[in-house]
Amino acid sequence: MNKADILKQYWGFDSFRPLQEDIIDAVLANQDTVALLPTGGGKSICFQVPAMVKEGICLVVSPLVALMKDQVENLKGRGIEAVAINAGMGKREIDILLDNCIYGKIKFLYLSPERLLSEIVKERISYMNVNLIAVDEAHCISQWGYDFRPPYLKVKDLRLIHPDVPVIALTATATQYVRADIIDKLELTNPSVFVKSFARKNLSYVVMDLEDKYKKLIDIARNVKGCGLVYVRNRRETAEVAHFLQRNQIAADFYHAGLTRDERSQKQEAWKKNSIRVMVATNAFGMGIDKPDVRFVVHLDLPESLEAYYQEAGRAGRDDQRSFAVLLANASDHHNLRRKYTDNFPSVEEIRKTYHYLGSYYQLAYGVGQGLSFPFDLADFCKRFDLNVLKTISALKFLEHDGYLTLSENLFLDSRLLVLVGNEDLYRFQIENAGFDPLIKTLLRSYGGAFDQYVKIKEDDVAKRLGVSYNTVIAMLKRMQDMEVISYLPQTDQPQLEFILPRADQQHMDIDVKYIAMRKKIQEDQINAVLTYASMPVCRSIQLLTYFDELHPAKCGVCDICLGEKKVQEAGERQAKIEFEIAILLQSGPQNLTDLVSALKTGTENEKLDRIRELLDAGKIKTDGKNYYL
């Protein structure tokens, strides 16, 4: 099928959005491509459609597990075979998935950049018939970007494995400098670069300096019809603000990464179906969620960069209907953002200590640990060693940059199971171990394909069918694993930390001091840009477009600054009209104040009286105490 047939059959669209077809044509012509489309601009179509046109499999590098999961489920829902490999998966499970990509009908393999560090992954990719390499959220490869991810620098290694396969880099937020850095770091060859304007004509940007933000939030929720998103700083605040909205009869809920998988799923679905009007969330919420009818996005705290703000605010009005992006920020918020910036940067000694504490946390001896992966509970780690959370996060990023470890974001992986023995050996095991027979029969009846690949299982469902406790099922599965009958991978809902190198003595660590200084300067510039945006009386859209290097942007006419200027202009025009009417009336003779005010057709009574008073003060009209004269 050609690109139009595929778009129609799998996505149900009759035509492409602006620039999509041009980007797809470049990819189909085997050109390296850079695509900058604003949030909601349909970036995924730009690599998914050409990958479907071509024979073979598309490799997609994505930084967020949640985003990969959403896209894989979305593709499967359209009847397209897709899989994802990310941190937290076992070697055997990864091995089977990679085999399916080589010999099966998989069209899309999603990989976190951390997975590219694995030799087994790189080796197996060399056997795949790769038709396209797609790098999503490509700004993460640039150390000048707002969300630099050091493992992204390894993406270029895919070119060594498949040098003739085109690469498409996609992002919604990148300055001109970052675009050039993406091309350089990915080693793209004469790439076709497509940039859609960052202007969002239907989106009204508003900044308000208020002490009582909650009162304004209620006003917005009541006066703007439709659903909304409210972004806050931390998990505690999500619940507080949601409960405040509920007390004011607004259907609201909260979302953050600390909730259970089922809770997050239920809340997300309720909001997508509009049974919940307003979702209060940390910035973890929203990535990959295709909800076009969000009417307002409110930030109750200053963002850390304009890139992050543009992406989060851009989740409003993806259906091109009038929507609002409101930033509520006061002097205290400005101070807090600067303080957070200074807290973000640990000293070299603090980075060394963080690494040392990790070794103690996981009880690793010096010289061991290479390739080992562990669930990582940041809160528990910081509490145990009395560490500042922000500094610790930053220290981990520097350790990641210097190649000591990798850290995935919070993810959920279902429990998985694989039968390690053949049919006959399993039957013999059931006869010799009768106590396991009901469990094995239930598993085989409920979850097909377990002899060939890992299958997702739900222990609580199995427990209900057997009439035993959840813990009993867990214990039996672990026992069968110990007996090497099955491979059982329990569910996980935590970030995964992997040691890339054997544990080093902290005195012999090589910390890149110049890189730390550079990141400090970059973040300082980003924060200054946010503070300028929040305080400068210039069209908000012009400020954002100028930041993203668009030349000579026009005023949007709908932000708070433009509307304020329009109001002042209209007031000036109204005053001039009142003055003109006064002059015409007094040319026919003197009039008393009551008659003069009644005869004026423009303005309110106060506006008329104010203008008469100003004309008197200026000496343009006179009065004898009874009548007014020219």
C-alpha positions as CSV (number, residue, x, y, z in Angstrom):
1,M,0.0,0.0,0.0
2,N,1.1,3.6,-0.5
3,K,1.2,6.3,2.2
4,A,-2.3,7.5,1.6
5,D,-3.8,4.0,1.7
6,I,-2.0,3.3,5.0
7,L,-3.1,6.6,6.5
8,K,-6.7,5.8,5.6
9,Q,-6.7,2.1,6.6
10,Y,-4.8,2.3,10.0
11,W,-5.5,5.9,11.1
12,G,-8.8,6.7,9.4
13,F,-7.6,10.0,7.9
14,D,-8.2,11.1,4.4
15,S,-5.4,13.6,4.3
16,F,-2.2,14.6,6.1
17,R,-1.7,17.6,8.3
18,P,0.6,20.4,7.1
19,L,4.2,19.3,6.6
20,Q,3.5,15.6,7.5
21,E,3.4,14.5,3.8
22,D,6.6,16.5,3.0
23,I,8.4,14.8,5.9
24,I,7.1,11.3,4.9
25,D,8.2,11.9,1.3
26,A,11.8,12.8,2.5
27,V,11.9,9.6,4.6
28,L,10.6,7.4,1.8
29,A,13.4,9.0,-0.4
30,N,15.9,7.6,2.2
31,Q,16.9,11.0,3.3
32,D,18.0,11.8,6.9
33,T,15.3,14.1,8.3
34,V,14.7,16.5,11.2
35,A,11.1,17.3,12.0
36,L,10.1,20.0,14.4
37,L,6.4,20.0,14.9
38,P,4.7,21.6,17.9
39,T,2.9,19.6,20.6
40,G,-0.1,17.9,19.0
41,G,1.3,18.4,15.5
42,G,1.2,14.7,14.7
43,K,4.9,13.7,14.9
44,S,4.4,10.0,15.2
45,I,2.6,9.7,11.9
46,C,5.7,11.1,10.3
47,F,7.7,7.9,11.0
48,Q,5.0,5.3,11.5
49,V,3.5,5.8,8.0
50,P,6.7,5.5,6.0
51,A,7.8,2.5,8.2
52,M,4.5,0.8,7.2
53,V,5.2,1.5,3.5
54,K,8.6,-0.1,3.6
55,E,9.5,-3.7,4.2
56,G,11.2,-4.4,7.5
57,I,11.1,-3.0,11.0
58,C,11.4,0.5,12.4
59,L,13.6,1.2,15.4
60,V,12.1,3.9,17.6
61,V,14.3,5.4,20.4
62,S,12.2,7.1,23.0
63,P,13.2,8.5,26.5
64,L,10.0,7.8,28.4
65,V,8.6,4.3,29.2
66,A,5.1,5.8,29.5
67,L,5.4,7.3,26.1
68,M,6.6,4.0,24.6
69,K,3.9,2.1,26.3
70,D,1.2,4.4,25.0
71,Q,2.5,4.3,21.4
72,V,2.9,0.5,21.4
73,E,-0.7,0.0,22.7
74,N,-1.9,2.6,20.2
75,L,-0.3,0.7,17.3
76,K,-1.5,-2.7,18.5
77,G,-5.0,-1.2,18.8
78,R,-4.7,-0.4,15.0
79,G,-3.7,-3.9,14.2
80,I,0.0,-3.1,13.9
81,E,2.6,-5.3,15.6
82,A,4.8,-3.4,18.0
83,V,7.0,-4.2,21.1
84,A,9.0,-2.2,23.6
85,I,12.2,-3.1,25.4
86,N,13.1,-1.0,28.4
87,A,14.9,-1.1,31.8
88,G,13.5,-3.7,34.2
89,M,13.1,-6.5,31.7
90,G,15.1,-9.7,32.2
91,K,17.8,-10.9,29.7
92,R,15.8,-14.0,28.7
93,E,12.7,-11.8,28.1
94,I,14.7,-9.3,26.0
95,D,16.2,-12.2,24.1
96,I,12.8,-13.6,23.1
97,L,11.5,-10.2,22.0
98,L,14.6,-9.5,19.9
99,D,14.1,-12.9,18.2
100,N,10.5,-12.0,17.4
101,C,11.8,-8.8,15.8
102,I,14.3,-10.8,13.6
103,Y,12.0,-13.6,12.6
104,G,8.5,-12.5,13.3
105,K,6.2,-9.8,11.9
106,I,7.0,-7.0,14.3
107,K,6.9,-3.6,12.5
108,F,8.1,-1.3,15.4
109,L,10.7,-1.9,18.1
110,Y,10.7,0.8,20.8
111,L,13.9,1.1,22.8
112,S,14.9,3.4,25.7
113,P,18.3,4.9,25.0
114,E,19.7,3.0,28.0
115,R,19.0,-0.3,26.2
116,L,21.3,0.7,23.3
117,L,24.2,0.4,25.8
118,S,23.6,-3.4,25.8
119,E,25.8,-5.5,23.6
120,I,23.1,-8.1,23.1
121,V,20.7,-5.5,21.8
122,K,23.2,-4.0,19.4
123,E,24.2,-7.5,18.2
124,R,20.7,-8.6,17.5
125,I,19.7,-5.4,15.8
126,S,22.4,-6.2,13.3
127,Y,20.4,-9.2,12.2
128,M,17.2,-7.2,11.7
129,N,15.8,-5.9,8.4
130,V,15.7,-2.3,9.7
131,N,13.9,0.1,7.4
132,L,14.0,3.3,9.5
133,I,15.5,4.7,12.7
134,A,13.3,7.2,14.5
135,V,14.6,9.3,17.3
136,D,11.7,10.7,19.3
137,E,12.1,13.7,21.7
138,A,15.4,14.3,19.9
139,H,16.2,17.4,21.9
140,C,17.3,15.0,24.7
141,I,20.5,14.4,22.7
142,S,21.6,18.0,23.1
143,Q,23.4,19.1,26.2
144,W,22.1,22.5,25.4
145,G,18.5,21.2,25.5
146,Y,16.2,21.4,28.5
147,D,16.1,17.6,29.1
148,F,19.5,16.3,28.2
149,R,19.8,12.5,28.5
150,P,23.4,11.3,28.2
151,P,22.5,7.8,26.9
152,Y,21.0,9.5,23.8
153,L,24.6,10.1,22.7
154,K,24.8,6.4,22.0
155,V,22.0,6.5,19.4
156,K,24.5,7.3,16.7
157,D,25.9,3.8,17.2
158,L,22.9,2.5,15.3
159,R,24.3,4.1,12.2
160,L,27.4,1.9,12.5
161,I,25.2,-1.2,12.5
162,H,22.9,0.0,9.7
163,P,24.8,2.8,7.8
164,D,22.4,2.9,4.9
165,V,19.2,3.2,6.9
166,P,17.7,6.7,7.1
167,V,17.3,8.5,10.4
168,I,14.4,10.8,11.4
169,A,14.8,13.0,14.5
170,L,11.6,14.4,15.9
171,T,10.9,17.0,18.6
172,A,8.4,19.6,19.5
173,T,10.8,22.0,21.3
174,A,14.3,23.0,20.0
175,T,16.0,26.3,19.5
176,Q,18.2,26.8,16.4
177,Y,21.3,25.9,18.4
178,V,19.7,22.6,19.7
179,R,18.6,21.7,16.1
180,A,22.2,22.0,14.9
181,D,23.4,20.0,17.9
182,I,20.9,17.2,17.1
183,I,22.2,17.0,13.5
184,D,25.8,16.9,14.8
185,K,25.3,14.4,17.6
186,L,23.3,12.0,15.4
187,E,25.8,12.5,12.6
188,L,23.0,13.0,10.0
189,T,24.0,13.3,6.4
190,N,22.6,16.4,4.5
191,P,19.3,16.1,6.4
192,S,16.1,17.6,5.2
193,V,14.9,19.9,8.0
194,F,11.2,20.7,8.4
195,V,10.1,23.3,10.9
196,K,6.5,24.1,11.5
197,S,5.8,27.4,13.2
198,F,5.6,27.3,16.9
199,A,2.7,29.7,16.8
200,R,-0.6,28.4,18.2
201,K,-3.2,30.9,17.0
202,N,-6.0,29.3,19.0
203,L,-4.1,29.3,22.2
204,S,-4.3,32.3,24.5
205,Y,-1.3,32.7,26.8
206,V,-1.9,34.4,30.1
207,V,0.4,35.3,33.0
208,M,-1.0,36.6,36.3
209,D,0.9,37.9,39.3
210,L,-1.4,36.9,42.1
211,E,-1.1,36.0,45.8
212,D,-4.4,34.1,45.9
213,K,-3.8,31.6,43.1
214,Y,-6.5,29.2,44.3
215,K,-9.3,31.9,43.9
216,K,-8.2,32.5,40.3
217,L,-8.0,28.8,39.6
218,I,-11.7,28.5,40.7
219,D,-12.6,31.4,38.4
220,I,-10.9,29.8,35.4
221,A,-12.5,26.4,36.1
222,R,-16.0,28.0,36.3
223,N,-15.7,30.4,33.4
224,V,-13.9,28.3,30.9
225,K,-16.1,25.4,29.7
226,G,-14.6,22.0,29.1
227,C,-11.8,20.0,30.7
228,G,-8.5,21.2,32.0
229,L,-5.1,20.3,33.3
230,V,-3.4,21.9,36.3
231,Y,0.3,21.4,36.8
232,V,1.9,21.7,40.2
233,R,5.3,21.3,41.8
234,N,5.0,18.1,43.8
235,R,2.9,15.1,44.6
236,R,1.5,16.5,47.9
237,E,0.2,19.6,46.1
238,T,-1.6,17.5,43.5
239,A,-3.9,16.1,46.2
240,E,-4.3,19.4,48.0
241,V,-5.4,21.3,44.9
242,A,-7.7,18.5,43.6
243,H,-9.5,18.4,47.0
244,F,-9.8,22.2,47.0
245,L,-11.5,22.0,43.6
246,Q,-13.8,19.2,44.8
247,R,-14.8,21.3,47.8
248,N,-15.8,24.0,45.3
249,Q,-18.1,21.6,43.3
250,I,-15.6,21.1,40.5
251,A,-15.1,17.4,39.3
252,A,-11.4,17.1,39.8
253,D,-8.8,14.4,40.6
254,F,-5.0,14.2,41.0
255,Y,-2.3,12.2,39.3
256,H,1.4,11.5,40.1
257,A,4.0,8.8,39.6
258,G,3.6,7.6,43.2
259,L,0.1,6.1,42.6
260,T,-0.4,2.5,41.9
261,R,-0.6,1.4,38.3
262,D,-4.3,0.7,38.5
263,E,-5.0,4.1,40.2
264,R,-3.1,5.9,37.5
265,S,-4.9,4.0,34.7
266,Q,-8.4,4.6,36.2
267,K,-7.8,8.3,36.8
268,Q,-6.3,8.8,33.3
269,E,-9.3,7.1,31.7
270,A,-11.8,9.0,33.7
271,W,-10.2,12.3,32.6
272,K,-10.0,11.2,28.9
273,K,-13.7,10.3,29.0
274,N,-14.5,13.7,30.7
275,S,-16.1,12.1,33.8
276,I,-13.4,14.1,35.5
277,R,-13.2,17.7,34.3
278,V,-9.9,18.8,35.8
279,M,-6.8,16.8,36.4
280,V,-4.2,18.1,38.9
281,A,-0.8,16.6,38.2
282,T,2.9,16.8,38.2
283,N,4.6,17.2,34.9
284,A,4.8,13.4,34.5
285,F,1.2,13.5,33.3
286,G,0.3,14.2,29.7
287,M,3.1,12.7,27.7
288,G,1.6,10.6,24.9
289,I,-2.0,11.2,25.9
290,D,-3.9,12.1,22.8
291,K,-6.8,14.3,24.2
292,P,-7.5,17.1,21.7
293,D,-10.3,18.9,23.6
294,V,-8.4,20.3,26.6
295,R,-9.7,23.8,27.0
296,F,-7.2,25.1,29.6
297,V,-3.8,24.3,31.1
298,V,-2.9,26.1,34.3
299,H,0.5,26.2,35.8
300,L,0.4,27.0,39.6
301,D,4.2,27.2,39.7
302,L,6.9,28.5,37.4
303,P,8.4,25.9,35.0
304,E,12.1,25.3,34.8
305,S,12.4,26.2,31.1
306,L,10.4,27.7,28.3
307,E,10.8,24.4,26.4
308,A,9.0,22.5,29.2
309,Y,6.4,25.2,29.5
310,Y,5.6,25.3,25.8
311,Q,5.2,21.5,25.6
312,E,3.0,21.3,28.7
313,A,0.9,24.4,27.8
314,G,0.6,23.0,24.3
315,R,-1.6,20.2,25.5
316,A,-4.4,22.6,25.4
317,G,-6.4,23.1,22.2
318,R,-5.0,20.4,20.0
319,D,-8.4,20.4,18.2
320,D,-7.6,24.0,17.1
321,Q,-10.5,25.4,19.2
322,R,-10.0,28.5,21.5
323,S,-8.1,27.4,24.6
324,F,-6.1,29.0,27.4
325,A,-2.6,28.5,28.8
326,V,-2.5,30.3,32.2
327,L,0.7,30.8,34.3
328,L,0.0,32.0,37.9
329,A,3.2,33.3,39.3
330,N,4.1,35.9,42.0
331,A,7.3,37.3,43.5
332,S,7.6,34.3,45.9
333,D,7.6,31.9,42.9
334,H,10.4,33.9,41.3
335,H,12.5,33.5,44.4
336,N,11.7,29.8,44.8
337,L,12.7,29.1,41.2
338,R,16.1,30.7,41.7
339,R,16.6,28.9,45.0
340,K,15.7,25.6,43.3
341,Y,18.3,26.3,40.7
342,T,21.0,26.8,43.3
343,D,19.9,23.6,45.1
344,N,20.1,21.6,41.9
345,F,23.8,21.7,41.6
346,P,25.8,19.4,43.9
347,S,29.5,19.8,44.4
348,V,32.0,17.3,43.0
349,E,32.4,15.9,46.5
350,E,28.6,15.5,46.9
351,I,28.5,13.6,43.6
352,R,31.2,11.3,44.8
353,K,29.4,10.7,48.1
354,T,26.1,10.0,46.3
355,Y,27.9,7.3,44.3
356,H,29.5,5.9,47.5
357,Y,26.1,5.8,49.2
358,L,24.6,3.9,46.2
359,G,27.3,1.2,46.7
360,S,26.4,0.9,50.4
361,Y,22.6,1.0,49.6
362,Y,23.0,-2.1,47.3
363,Q,25.8,-3.7,49.4
364,L,28.2,-3.8,46.4
365,A,31.8,-4.5,47.0
366,Y,34.4,-2.4,45.1
367,G,35.2,-3.8,41.7
368,V,31.8,-5.6,41.2
369,G,28.3,-4.6,40.1
370,Q,28.9,-4.0,36.4
371,G,25.7,-4.7,34.4
372,L,23.6,-5.2,37.5
373,S,20.2,-3.6,37.7
374,F,18.2,-2.8,40.8
375,P,14.8,-1.2,41.6
376,F,15.5,2.3,42.9
377,D,13.4,4.1,45.6
378,L,14.7,7.7,45.6
379,A,12.7,8.7,48.7
380,D,14.0,5.8,50.7
381,F,17.6,6.3,49.5
382,C,17.6,10.0,50.4
383,K,16.0,9.3,53.8
384,R,18.5,6.6,54.7
385,F,21.5,8.8,54.0
386,D,19.9,12.2,54.9
387,L,20.3,13.6,51.4
388,N,18.7,16.6,49.6
389,V,16.3,15.1,47.0
390,L,17.0,17.8,44.3
391,K,20.8,17.5,44.7
392,T,20.6,13.8,44.6
393,I,18.6,13.7,41.4
394,S,21.1,16.1,39.8
395,A,24.1,14.0,41.1
396,L,22.6,10.9,39.5
397,K,22.3,12.7,36.2
398,F,26.0,13.7,36.4
399,L,27.0,10.1,37.3
400,E,24.9,9.0,34.3
401,H,26.7,11.5,32.0
402,D,30.1,10.2,33.2
403,G,29.1,6.6,32.4
404,Y,28.9,5.1,35.9
405,L,25.2,4.2,35.8
406,T,21.9,4.7,34.1
407,L,18.5,5.4,35.7
408,S,15.2,4.9,34.1
409,E,12.1,6.9,35.1
410,N,9.3,5.3,37.1
411,L,7.7,2.5,35.1
412,F,5.2,-0.3,35.5
413,L,5.8,-3.7,34.1
414,D,3.2,-6.5,34.5
415,S,4.2,-9.8,36.0
416,R,5.5,-12.1,33.2
417,L,6.0,-15.9,33.0
418,L,7.8,-18.3,30.6
419,V,7.7,-22.1,30.7
420,L,11.3,-23.3,30.6
421,V,10.7,-27.0,30.0
422,G,8.9,-28.9,27.1
423,N,5.4,-30.3,27.2
424,E,6.5,-33.8,28.3
425,D,8.9,-32.6,31.0
426,L,6.1,-30.3,32.4
427,Y,3.6,-33.2,32.4
428,R,6.2,-35.3,34.3
429,F,6.7,-32.5,36.8
430,Q,2.9,-32.2,37.4
431,I,2.7,-36.0,38.2
432,E,5.7,-35.9,40.5
433,N,4.6,-32.6,42.2
434,A,0.8,-33.0,42.5
435,G,0.5,-29.9,44.6
436,F,1.5,-27.7,41.7
437,D,-0.8,-29.4,39.2
438,P,-3.9,-27.1,39.7
439,L,-1.7,-24.0,39.4
440,I,0.0,-25.2,36.2
441,K,-3.3,-26.1,34.6
442,T,-4.9,-22.7,35.5
443,L,-1.9,-20.9,34.0
444,L,-1.9,-22.9,30.8
445,R,-5.6,-22.4,30.3
446,S,-5.6,-18.7,31.1
447,Y,-2.4,-17.6,29.4
448,G,-1.6,-19.1,26.0
449,G,1.9,-19.0,24.4
450,A,3.9,-19.4,27.6
451,F,6.1,-22.1,26.1
452,D,7.3,-19.7,23.4
453,Q,7.5,-16.3,25.0
454,Y,6.9,-14.4,28.2
455,V,3.2,-13.8,28.8
456,K,1.6,-11.3,31.1
457,I,-0.1,-12.8,34.1
458,K,-2.2,-11.5,37.0
459,E,-1.5,-13.3,40.2
460,D,-4.7,-12.1,41.9
461,D,-6.8,-13.6,39.1
462,V,-5.0,-16.9,39.4
463,A,-5.5,-16.9,43.2
464,K,-9.3,-16.3,42.7
465,R,-9.6,-19.2,40.2
466,L,-7.7,-21.6,42.5
467,G,-9.5,-20.4,45.7
468,V,-6.1,-19.6,47.5
469,S,-4.4,-16.5,48.7
470,Y,-2.4,-14.1,46.6
471,N,0.7,-14.8,48.6
472,T,0.3,-18.5,48.1
473,V,0.3,-18.1,44.3
474,I,3.4,-15.9,44.6
475,A,5.2,-18.4,46.8
476,M,4.4,-21.3,44.4
477,L,5.6,-19.4,41.3
478,K,8.8,-18.5,43.0
479,R,9.3,-22.1,44.1
480,M,8.7,-23.3,40.5
481,Q,11.3,-20.8,39.3
482,D,13.8,-22.1,41.9
483,M,13.2,-25.6,40.4
484,E,13.9,-24.2,36.9
485,V,10.5,-25.1,35.6
486,I,9.4,-21.5,34.8
487,S,11.0,-18.1,34.6
488,Y,8.8,-15.7,36.7
489,L,9.3,-12.0,36.7
490,P,7.1,-10.2,39.3
491,Q,5.6,-6.9,38.5
492,T,7.6,-3.8,39.3
493,D,6.5,-0.2,39.7
494,Q,9.9,1.5,40.4
495,P,12.7,3.2,38.5
496,Q,15.5,0.8,37.6
497,L,19.1,1.8,38.4
498,E,21.9,-0.1,36.4
499,F,25.6,0.0,37.2
500,I,27.4,0.4,33.8
501,L,30.9,0.1,35.4
502,P,32.1,-2.0,38.4
503,R,31.8,0.0,41.6
504,A,34.8,2.4,41.8
505,D,36.5,3.9,44.8
506,Q,35.2,7.5,45.2
507,Q,38.7,8.9,45.3
508,H,39.5,7.4,41.9
509,M,36.3,8.6,40.1
510,D,36.6,10.8,37.0
511,I,34.0,13.5,37.3
512,D,33.6,15.9,34.4
513,V,33.9,19.3,36.2
514,K,33.7,21.4,32.9
515,Y,30.4,19.6,32.1
516,I,29.0,20.5,35.5
517,A,29.9,24.2,35.0
518,M,28.4,24.2,31.5
519,R,25.1,22.6,32.7
520,K,24.9,25.2,35.5
521,K,25.2,28.0,32.9
522,I,22.6,26.4,30.6
523,Q,20.1,26.1,33.4
524,E,20.8,29.6,34.6
525,D,20.0,30.9,31.1
526,Q,16.8,28.8,30.9
527,I,15.6,30.1,34.3
528,N,16.3,33.7,33.3
529,A,14.3,33.1,30.1
530,V,11.3,31.9,32.2
531,L,11.5,34.9,34.6
532,T,11.7,37.3,31.7
533,Y,8.7,35.7,30.0
534,A,6.7,36.0,33.3
535,S,7.5,39.6,33.8
536,M,8.1,41.3,30.4
537,P,5.1,43.3,29.0
538,V,5.6,41.9,25.5
539,C,3.2,39.7,23.5
540,R,3.6,36.2,25.1
541,S,3.5,34.5,21.7
542,I,6.2,36.8,20.4
543,Q,8.4,36.0,23.4
544,L,8.0,32.2,22.9
545,L,8.5,32.3,19.1
546,T,11.6,34.6,19.5
547,Y,13.0,32.1,22.0
548,F,12.6,29.3,19.4
549,D,14.4,31.5,16.8
550,E,11.4,32.4,14.6
551,L,12.1,35.6,12.8
552,H,9.8,38.6,12.9
553,P,6.8,36.9,14.7
554,A,3.5,38.8,14.6
555,K,1.5,39.7,17.7
556,C,-1.0,37.0,18.6
557,G,-3.8,39.4,19.6
558,V,-5.2,37.0,22.2
559,C,-2.7,36.9,25.0
560,D,-3.0,38.9,28.2
561,I,-0.5,41.5,26.9
562,C,-2.2,42.0,23.5
563,L,-5.7,42.1,25.1
564,G,-4.4,44.7,27.6
565,E,-3.0,46.9,24.8
566,K,-6.2,46.6,22.9
567,K,-8.2,47.6,26.0
568,V,-5.9,50.7,26.4
569,Q,-6.2,51.6,22.7
570,E,-10.0,51.2,22.8
571,A,-10.2,53.4,25.9
572,G,-8.1,56.1,24.1
573,E,-10.3,55.9,21.1
574,R,-13.4,56.2,23.3
575,Q,-12.0,59.2,25.1
576,A,-11.2,60.9,21.7
577,K,-14.8,60.2,20.6
578,I,-16.3,61.6,23.8
579,E,-14.1,64.8,23.3
580,F,-15.3,65.1,19.7
581,E,-19.0,64.8,20.7
582,I,-18.5,67.5,23.5
583,A,-17.0,69.9,21.0
584,I,-19.8,69.4,18.5
585,L,-22.5,69.9,21.3
586,L,-20.9,73.1,22.7
587,Q,-20.5,74.6,19.2
588,S,-24.3,75.0,19.2
589,G,-24.1,76.9,22.4
590,P,-23.5,76.6,26.2
591,Q,-25.1,73.7,28.1
592,N,-25.5,72.7,31.7
593,L,-23.7,69.6,33.0
594,T,-26.8,67.4,33.2
595,D,-27.9,68.1,29.6
596,L,-24.4,67.8,28.3
597,V,-23.8,64.4,29.9
598,S,-27.2,63.1,28.7
599,A,-26.6,64.2,25.1
600,L,-23.2,62.4,24.8
601,K,-23.7,59.0,23.1
602,T,-20.3,57.4,23.8
603,G,-19.0,56.0,27.1
604,T,-20.4,55.4,30.6
605,E,-21.5,58.3,32.8
606,N,-18.2,58.2,34.7
607,E,-16.2,58.2,31.5
608,K,-18.1,61.2,30.3
609,L,-17.6,63.1,33.6
610,D,-13.9,62.2,33.7
611,R,-13.4,63.5,30.1
612,I,-15.3,66.8,30.9
613,R,-13.1,67.3,34.0
614,E,-9.9,66.6,32.0
615,L,-10.9,69.1,29.3
616,L,-11.6,71.7,32.0
617,D,-8.2,71.1,33.6
618,A,-6.6,71.5,30.2
619,G,-8.4,74.7,29.5
620,K,-10.1,73.4,26.4
621,I,-13.6,74.2,27.7
622,K,-14.8,76.7,30.3
623,T,-17.7,77.0,32.8
624,D,-19.3,79.9,34.6
625,G,-20.6,77.6,37.3
626,K,-23.9,77.0,35.5
627,N,-23.1,76.3,31.9
628,Y,-20.1,75.0,29.9
629,Y,-18.6,76.8,26.9
630,L,-16.0,76.1,24.3
